[in-house]
């Protein structure tokens, strides 16, 4: 197993404002979490918050250590519910998209 996994992450629907106003990110993260398990979406979410999020308003992205309701997560263009949600084990070159469906007003 490789030491790191390189994936593409995209934020849309206003979420990019939390991540340096940048929509697309090339992310390299450890292939294993702190417990030695294969990196999964839950690990990615934590990694993004600790290493990429520039806005301090984590509550706009997270609720109880996972993405808030109203944020769609796509794994290689498929809804994460079809892939095991946050337990999906990341693969090199995966494309993960976070889409906010929440609108103020």
N, C-alpha and C positions, 0 to 999 in steps of 0.2 A: 504494500500500500504506500502511496506517495505521502510525503510529509505535509504537503499542502494540496488544497483543491482550489482551482481557479474557476470562478463562475461569473456570470453576468447578472447584475441586479438592476432593476428599473423601478422607479417610483413615479406614479402618475396621480392625477386627480387632486393635486395640491400637496401630496406627501413629499415631493421633492423639496419643498420649502424647509422641511425638517433636516434635510441632508445636503447642506451647502447650496441649496437652489440648483442642484445638479440632478438631472433625471437618470442618467445612466452611470453605472459604476462597474468597474472591473474589480472583483473582490478575490483576494487570495486569503484563505483561512486554513487553520490547521485541519488536517484530515481526520483528527480524532478530538473528542471533547476531553475535559479534564478527568473523566472517568475511564478514558481509553476506548470509548465507544465511537463508532463511525459518526462523523459530523452529520447532523440532520438539520431540518428547517428550524427547530427550536434553538439549536446551537447557533445557527445563522442569525436569527432574530436577536439573540443576546449579543452576538459579535457586532452586528450593525449598530445597535444602541450604544455599545461601549466604544466603538472605534470609528463610526462614520457619522452618527447623528451629531449635528452641530447645534441644534435647538434644544433647550433644556426642558421643553414641554413633552416629555416622554408619553404622558397620558393621551396625547393626540395619536400616538402610534400603538401603544401597549395598554392592555388591561389584563391584570393577573398573569404577567409574564408571557402573554401571547398577543397576537395582533387584535386590535379592537374589533368588535362587531362593526360591519360596514366597510371593512377593508377586505377586498378580494385578494387572494394569493393565487397566482398562476405558476405552475411548474411546467416549463416547456410547453406553454400554451394550454395546459389542462388545469382545471380547478383542483386545488390542493386536496379537496375532499375526496377526489378520485384516486389520489396518490398516497393517502395515509396521513394527511394534514401535517402537523409539525414533526411527526416521526419519520417522514420521508428521508431516506439517506441520500445526501448530496452526491452527485457524480460530476467529474470534471466536465466543464463546458455547459453545465445546466444553465438555463435562463429562468430566473425567478423574477416575477413582476408583482409589485404591490400596488393595488389600485384602490384609491379611496372613493367610495360612493357617497360619502357624507358631504352635504352641502349646507352652508349656513344661510341665514336669510330670514 
